[in-house]
Amino acid sequence: MIHKLRRQLYELSLGLLLIRVGAGTVFFMHGVSKLMSMAMITGFFMHLGLPGWTAPAIAFIETVGGLMLILGFFTRIAAVVLGIEMLVAIFITGGINSGWQQHELEAFLMAVSFGLVYTGSGKFSLWHWDPKSN
């Protein structure tokens, strides 16, 4: 029994599942909250100098991308898009010069997203593809 528990503690795919679900939930909830207050978000984006169509696009990316991470469906593609979005968000809102505290969440989500690009979804996903298994 202890040997079985010990093997489960070293299960990479279980760790990736927890990381995917955690980050995916954050992205999904932020996307849904943007969709629920689209007028306010559009105004904020326009205040930042972005065109109005970027607000629904970002809300869509975060909502769908978050679901893709949670489910493990095209994880690497979703992670690249979400990671780039977080990188752009950091620089649009003032970059590193505006203070680390303002960008902690974006930097963390960017790092997790780019990490998932390299690791993939793990075997606990709807669409598991391992290039090493060929």
GUVONU-56376 format. One line per 2 residues: number of its first residue (from 1); for each residue x, y negated, z negated of C-alpha. Coordinates in Angstrom, 2 decimals. Example, Ala and Ser with C-alpha at 12.3 -4.5 7.8 and 13.67 -1.06 7.14 Angstrom:
1	12.30 4.50 -7.80  13.67 1.06 -7.14 .
//
This chain:
1	0.00 0.00 0.00  2.78 -2.43 -0.86 .
3	4.54 -1.55 2.40  1.34 -2.30 4.36 .
5	0.89 -5.64 2.54  4.52 -6.48 3.16 .
7	4.11 -5.84 6.91  1.05 -8.12 6.99 .
9	2.99 -10.92 5.31  5.42 -10.86 8.24 .
11	2.72 -10.84 10.92  3.64 -13.66 13.32 .
13	0.28 -13.59 15.08  -1.59 -14.12 11.82 .
15	0.52 -17.20 11.13  -0.13 -18.49 14.64 .
17	-3.86 -17.91 14.15  -3.85 -20.03 10.98 .
19	-1.84 -22.79 12.67  -4.10 -22.76 15.75 .
21	-7.31 -22.83 13.72  -6.03 -25.59 11.44 .
23	-4.77 -27.89 14.20  -7.67 -27.02 16.49 .
25	-10.19 -27.90 13.80  -8.57 -31.30 13.24 .
27	-8.57 -32.04 16.98  -12.14 -30.78 17.38 .
29	-13.51 -32.83 14.48  -11.74 -35.98 15.68 .
31	-13.11 -35.44 19.19  -16.66 -34.91 17.92 .
33	-16.46 -38.02 15.73  -15.34 -40.03 18.78 .
35	-18.26 -38.65 20.79  -20.68 -39.61 18.00 .
37	-19.46 -43.23 17.93  -18.51 -43.73 21.56 .
39	-19.39 -47.44 21.74  -17.14 -48.29 18.81 .
41	-14.29 -46.10 20.11  -14.58 -47.59 23.60 .
43	-14.34 -51.09 22.10  -11.27 -50.09 20.10 .
45	-9.58 -48.61 23.16  -10.33 -51.72 25.19 .
47	-8.88 -53.82 22.36  -5.68 -51.79 22.75 .
49	-5.64 -52.71 26.43  -6.89 -49.38 27.77 .
51	-9.68 -49.05 30.33  -13.11 -48.12 28.97 .
53	-13.15 -44.67 30.60  -10.24 -43.49 28.43 .
55	-12.42 -43.25 25.31  -14.73 -40.51 26.63 .
57	-11.76 -38.81 28.28  -9.83 -38.66 25.00 .
59	-12.94 -37.52 23.11  -13.42 -34.74 25.67 .
61	-9.75 -33.70 25.54  -9.76 -33.51 21.75 .
63	-13.07 -31.66 21.53  -12.43 -29.09 24.26 .
65	-8.71 -28.81 23.51  -9.45 -28.24 19.83 .
67	-11.88 -25.45 20.71  -9.31 -23.92 23.04 .
69	-6.75 -23.85 20.23  -9.21 -22.36 17.76 .
71	-10.21 -19.61 20.18  -6.73 -19.06 21.58 .
73	-7.91 -19.64 25.13  -5.22 -21.12 27.41 .
75	-3.43 -22.20 24.24  -0.25 -23.42 25.93 .
77	-2.12 -25.62 28.40  -4.30 -27.13 25.67 .
79	-1.28 -27.64 23.42  0.70 -29.49 26.12 .
81	-2.20 -31.84 26.83  -2.92 -32.47 23.14 .
83	0.77 -32.96 22.33  1.18 -35.51 25.11 .
85	-1.98 -37.25 23.94  -0.56 -37.59 20.42 .
87	2.76 -38.88 21.78  0.95 -41.52 23.84 .
89	-1.25 -42.41 20.85  1.82 -43.10 18.72 .
91	3.33 -45.47 21.28  0.08 -47.22 22.20 .
93	-0.65 -48.06 18.57  2.74 -49.62 17.90 .
95	5.24 -46.80 18.04  7.66 -45.98 15.28 .
97	8.25 -49.68 14.55  4.75 -50.03 13.07 .
99	5.58 -47.73 10.17  5.72 -43.98 9.64 .
101	2.60 -43.82 7.43  0.39 -45.06 10.26 .
103	1.46 -42.17 12.52  1.92 -39.22 10.17 .
105	-1.09 -37.28 11.44  -0.33 -37.93 15.10 .
107	3.32 -36.93 14.66  2.36 -33.76 12.80 .
109	-0.26 -32.76 15.38  2.20 -33.49 18.18 .
111	4.85 -31.26 16.58  2.36 -28.44 16.00 .
113	1.03 -28.74 19.54  4.46 -28.63 21.14 .
115	5.37 -25.74 18.84  2.36 -23.81 20.12 .
117	3.55 -24.43 23.68  6.64 -22.38 22.85 .
119	5.00 -19.68 20.73  1.70 -19.18 22.51 .
121	-1.49 -18.02 20.85  -0.37 -14.75 19.32 .
123	-2.33 -11.53 19.62  -5.34 -12.78 17.64 .
125	-6.86 -14.80 20.46  -9.51 -14.53 23.14 .
127	-6.95 -14.68 25.90  -3.70 -13.09 24.85 .
129	-0.94 -13.00 27.40  2.57 -12.12 26.45 .
131	5.15 -12.57 29.22  7.52 -10.19 27.40 .
133	5.06 -7.29 27.69  5.57 -6.83 31.48 .
//
